[in-house]
């Protein structure tokens, strides 16, 4: 019988294939090594191939598309309910094939190599920023053991640490002073690394026309613009802006029953890095909105007065995400509110 859907449980070296027909009945299941997978897929007639969105999935998706297949990626949490019996690789592959046949299933956009390059650059910057934060906290903690207190913030550490090293009357021993001098040099090096990554991101922002259009949106800069393009691409997988903001976890969680609707805090699903960038952008919008009189700023100010700062930040971030979806999916340019 003709194969219409193939579920593949991918791994580093061993892959399990579960192929079904249009009725959902098993046609073939097979275990393949990594170097055998493309050869096997090339022998199949064009069909739908489905995988979990995990490590290596986007690479395999692009390779299978080159062979003429329709490829879909599913988030792992949407596959789990379809796993029957004990967990093993064949059952996982069967669950993937079963989930893909559901008419309302949500799929993950397949990234291009360019998107993955930009995403890798953001991941490197994110790791470096976390290392810098951890280093600054360690410096503050160690100095506190000597009775030297620095206020919170990277800027405060940058400013205070050289002064502490030059102060000969603060009780630090030569060995302790040498340790903190090494930490200062490490902080300077990490700052330089962060600056290099951010410079590369600005360069990427100038290279891609869609990123330049996103960059013009209030509250969205080169970092958010390039991260949005890397994560969502053309955003055509999302039916509208609300689905895009829901994908980012910027909509309320629901706990409704018996006809009574209960809305909780935001769901925090999806891309936490991108959601954080949008919320940071919203904070910047709210900071400057108090001195503006355009329609967007008046709405933001009224919301801030009515609902408080944190809720207003999330609401503004939600609106920014919807604007970003229009720019990505519709190809439009940002038109500032008047």
MARMILUM-624300 format. One record per residue (C-alpha): chain; x, y, z; residue in one letter. Coordinates in steps of 0.1 Angstrom, whole numbers, plus 5000, padded with zeros to 4 digits. Example, Ala and Ser with C-alpha at 12.3 -4.5 7.8 and 13.67 -1.06 7.14 Angstrom:
# residues 2
 chaine   xx   yy   zz residu
      A 5123 4955 5078      A
      A 5137 4989 5071      S
END
This chain:
# residues 338
 chaine   xx   yy   zz residu
      A 5000 5000 5000      X
      A 5011 5036 4993      X
      A 5029 5054 5021      X
      A 5014 5088 5029      X
      A 5030 5097 5062      X
      A 5063 5088 5078      X
      A 5071 5094 5114      X
      A 5108 5094 5122      X
      A 5123 5093 5157      X
      A 5157 5110 5151      X
      A 5188 5105 5172      X
      A 5226 5109 5169      X
      A 5233 5076 5152      X
      A 5202 5054 5151      X
      A 5168 5064 5136      X
      A 5135 5046 5137      X
      A 5110 5050 5109      X
      A 5072 5043 5111      X
      A 5054 5046 5078      X
      A 5016 5045 5074      X
      A 4990 5048 5046      X
      A 4962 5073 5043      X
      A 4940 5051 5067      X
      A 4967 5053 5094      X
      A 4976 5016 5090      X
      A 5012 5005 5094      X
      A 5030 4998 5060      X
      A 5066 4996 5071      X
      A 5088 5002 5101      X
      A 5125 5001 5101      X
      A 5156 5009 5121      X
      A 5183 5029 5102      X
      A 5218 5041 5109      X
      A 5226 5077 5102      X
      A 5243 5071 5069      X
      A 5214 5050 5057      X
      A 5186 5075 5063      X
      A 5189 5097 5033      X
      A 5192 5067 5010      X
      A 5160 5051 5024      X
      A 5140 5084 5022      X
      A 5152 5089 4986      X
      A 5136 5056 4976      X
      A 5102 5067 4989      X
      A 5076 5083 4967      X
      A 5068 5119 4977      X
      A 5050 5118 5010      X
      A 5047 5137 5043      X
      A 5076 5132 5067      X
      A 5072 5142 5103      X
      A 5097 5146 5131      X
      A 5099 5161 5165      X
      A 5114 5195 5166      X
      A 5147 5186 5184      X
      A 5184 5187 5178      X
      A 5192 5182 5141      X
      A 5155 5182 5130      X
      A 5159 5213 5109      X
      A 5189 5199 5090      X
      A 5171 5167 5082      X
      A 5139 5187 5072      X
      A 5159 5206 5046      X
      A 5175 5175 5033      X
      A 5141 5157 5029      X
      A 5126 5187 5012      X
      A 5154 5186 4986      X
      A 5141 5150 4978      X
      A 5106 5163 4971      X
      A 5089 5154 5004      X
      A 5066 5175 5025      X
      A 5083 5179 5058      X
      A 5066 5189 5091      X
      A 5081 5193 5126      X
      A 5060 5189 5158      X
      A 5068 5202 5192      X
      A 5076 5172 5216      X
      A 5048 5181 5240      X
      A 5022 5176 5213      X
      A 5036 5141 5205      X
      A 5036 5127 5240      X
      A 4998 5122 5244      X
      A 4999 5098 5214      X
      A 5026 5075 5228      X
      A 5010 5041 5235      X
      A 5025 5015 5259      X
      A 5060 5017 5271      X
      A 5084 5044 5258      X
      A 5107 5031 5231      X
      A 5119 5045 5198      X
      A 5094 5027 5176      X
      A 5065 5038 5198      X
      A 5078 5073 5196      X
      A 5079 5072 5158      X
      A 5044 5058 5157      X
      A 5032 5086 5180      X
      A 5048 5111 5157      X
      A 5030 5097 5127      X
      A 4997 5095 5146      X
      A 5000 5131 5158      X
      A 5008 5144 5123      X
      A 4974 5131 5110      X
      A 4954 5152 5135      X
      A 4936 5179 5115      X
      A 4943 5206 5141      X
      A 4979 5198 5148      X
      A 5003 5227 5152      X
      A 5037 5225 5135      X
      A 5070 5242 5140      X
      A 5084 5264 5112      X
      A 5114 5249 5095      X
      A 5145 5271 5097      X
      A 5168 5279 5068      X
      A 5205 5277 5072      X
      A 5207 5316 5074      X
      A 5182 5316 5103      X
      A 5202 5290 5121      X
      A 5234 5310 5116      X
      A 5217 5341 5131      X
      A 5202 5320 5159      X
      A 5237 5305 5167      X
      A 5251 5340 5170      X
      A 5223 5349 5194      X
      A 5230 5318 5215      X
      A 5267 5327 5217      X
      A 5258 5362 5229      X
      A 5232 5349 5254      X
      A 5258 5325 5269      X
      A 5284 5353 5272      X
      A 5259 5376 5288      X
      A 5250 5349 5314      X
      A 5287 5343 5321      X
      A 5292 5381 5326      X
      A 5263 5382 5350      X
      A 5277 5352 5369      X
      A 5311 5367 5370      X
      A 5298 5401 5383      X
      A 5278 5383 5410      X
      A 5309 5363 5421      X
      A 5330 5395 5423      X
      A 5304 5412 5445      X
      A 5300 5381 5467      X
      A 5338 5376 5472      X
      A 5343 5413 5480      X
      A 5314 5412 5505      X
      A 5335 5386 5524      X
      A 5361 5413 5528      X
      A 5335 5438 5540      X
      A 5335 5456 5507      X
      A 5300 5460 5493      X
      A 5291 5470 5457      X
      A 5256 5478 5447      X
      A 5237 5457 5422      X
      A 5244 5459 5385      X
      A 5272 5453 5360      X
      A 5278 5490 5356      X
      A 5284 5494 5393      X
      A 5309 5465 5393      X
      A 5328 5480 5363      X
      A 5330 5513 5381      X
      A 5339 5502 5416      X
      A 5363 5474 5409      X
      A 5392 5495 5396      X
      A 5388 5520 5425      X
      A 5389 5491 5450      X
      A 5421 5477 5435      X
      A 5437 5512 5437      X
      A 5426 5517 5473      X
      A 5456 5507 5495      X
      A 5437 5511 5527      X
      A 5407 5487 5522      X
      A 5424 5458 5539      X
      A 5430 5436 5509      X
      A 5461 5415 5510      X
      A 5485 5414 5480      X
      A 5473 5379 5471      X
      A 5436 5389 5474      X
      A 5443 5421 5453      X
      A 5459 5399 5426      X
      A 5428 5376 5425      X
      A 5405 5405 5420      X
      A 5428 5420 5394      X
      A 5424 5387 5375      X
      A 5386 5389 5378      X
      A 5387 5425 5365      X
      A 5407 5414 5335      X
      A 5383 5386 5329      X
      A 5353 5410 5331      X
      A 5369 5433 5305      X
      A 5375 5404 5282      X
      A 5339 5392 5285      X
      A 5327 5427 5278      X
      A 5348 5428 5247      X
      A 5334 5395 5235      X
      A 5298 5407 5241      X
      A 5305 5438 5221      X
      A 5319 5418 5192      X
      A 5287 5396 5191      X
      A 5265 5427 5193      X
      A 5285 5443 5165      X
      A 5280 5412 5143      X
      A 5242 5412 5151      X
      A 5240 5449 5140      X
      A 5257 5439 5108      X
      A 5233 5410 5102      X
      A 5204 5434 5108      X
      A 5217 5457 5080      X
      A 5221 5427 5056      X
      A 5185 5415 5058      X
      A 5157 5438 5045      X
      A 5131 5422 5067      X
      A 5152 5428 5098      X
      A 5156 5465 5088      X
      A 5118 5468 5086      X
      A 5114 5452 5120      X
      A 5141 5475 5134      X
      A 5119 5505 5127      X
      A 5092 5493 5151      X
      A 5092 5512 5184      X
      A 5106 5490 5211      X
      A 5124 5467 5186      X
      A 5161 5471 5179      X
      A 5186 5451 5159      X
      A 5189 5423 5186      X
      A 5151 5417 5188      X
      A 5147 5421 5150      X
      A 5173 5395 5141      X
      A 5162 5371 5169      X
      A 5126 5374 5156      X
      A 5136 5366 5120      X
      A 5158 5337 5132      X
      A 5130 5322 5153      X
      A 5100 5327 5130      X
      A 5113 5333 5095      X
      A 5084 5345 5074      X
      A 5059 5337 5102      X
      A 5035 5322 5077      X
      A 5030 5292 5100      X
      A 5010 5314 5123      X
      A 4974 5323 5112      X
      A 4975 5357 5128      X
      A 4993 5379 5152      X
      A 4976 5365 5182      X
      A 4988 5330 5174      X
      A 5024 5344 5171      X
      A 5022 5361 5205      X
      A 5007 5329 5220      X
      A 5037 5310 5205      X
      A 5059 5334 5224      X
      A 5040 5328 5257      X
      A 5026 5364 5259      X
      A 4990 5355 5264      X
      A 4972 5344 5296      X
      A 4970 5308 5307      X
      A 4935 5294 5310      X
      A 4920 5272 5337      X
      A 4883 5272 5327      X
      A 4857 5247 5336      X
      A 4819 5245 5338      X
      A 4814 5275 5317      X
      A 4834 5297 5340      X
      A 4864 5313 5323      X
      A 4895 5318 5345      X
      A 4925 5336 5331      X
      A 4958 5334 5349      X
      A 4993 5348 5343      X
      A 5010 5346 5309      X
      A 5017 5310 5297      X
      A 5055 5315 5292      X
      A 5055 5289 5265      X
      A 5077 5289 5234      X
      A 5109 5309 5229      X
      A 5119 5323 5263      X
      A 5148 5343 5249      X
      A 5126 5361 5223      X
      A 5098 5367 5248      X
      A 5124 5383 5272      X
      A 5136 5406 5244      X
      A 5100 5417 5236      X
      A 5093 5425 5272      X
      A 5125 5445 5276      X
      A 5115 5464 5245      X
      A 5081 5470 5261      X
      A 5098 5485 5292      X
      A 5117 5509 5270      X
      A 5084 5519 5253      X
      A 5067 5526 5286      X
      A 5097 5546 5298      X
      A 5094 5570 5269      X
      A 5056 5570 5264      X
      A 5050 5594 5293      X
      A 5064 5623 5273      X
      A 5046 5614 5240      X
      A 5011 5621 5228      X
      A 5007 5597 5198      X
      A 4979 5571 5199      X
      A 5001 5542 5209      X
      A 5017 5561 5237      X
      A 4983 5573 5250      X
      A 4971 5537 5250      X
      A 5002 5525 5268      X
      A 5000 5553 5294      X
      A 4963 5546 5301      X
      A 4970 5509 5305      X
      A 4999 5516 5328      X
      A 4978 5538 5350      X
      A 4949 5513 5350      X
      A 4967 5479 5353      X
      A 5002 5486 5368      X
      A 5037 5485 5353      X
      A 5042 5447 5349      X
      A 5009 5440 5333      X
      A 5013 5470 5310      X
      A 5048 5457 5300      X
      A 5033 5423 5289      X
      A 5004 5439 5271      X
      A 5028 5462 5252      X
      A 5051 5433 5244      X
      A 5020 5414 5231      X
      A 5012 5443 5208      X
      A 5048 5445 5196      X
      A 5048 5408 5187      X
      A 5016 5412 5167      X
      A 5031 5442 5148      X
      A 5062 5420 5141      X
      A 5040 5392 5128      X
      A 5023 5416 5103      X
      A 5057 5428 5091      X
      A 5070 5393 5087      X
      A 5039 5375 5072      X
      A 5024 5404 5052      X
      A 5056 5421 5041      X
      A 5045 5454 5053      X
      A 5065 5484 5066      X
      A 5059 5498 5101      X
      A 5036 5529 5101      X
      A 5040 5548 5134      X
      A 5008 5557 5152      X
      A 4999 5594 5151      X
END
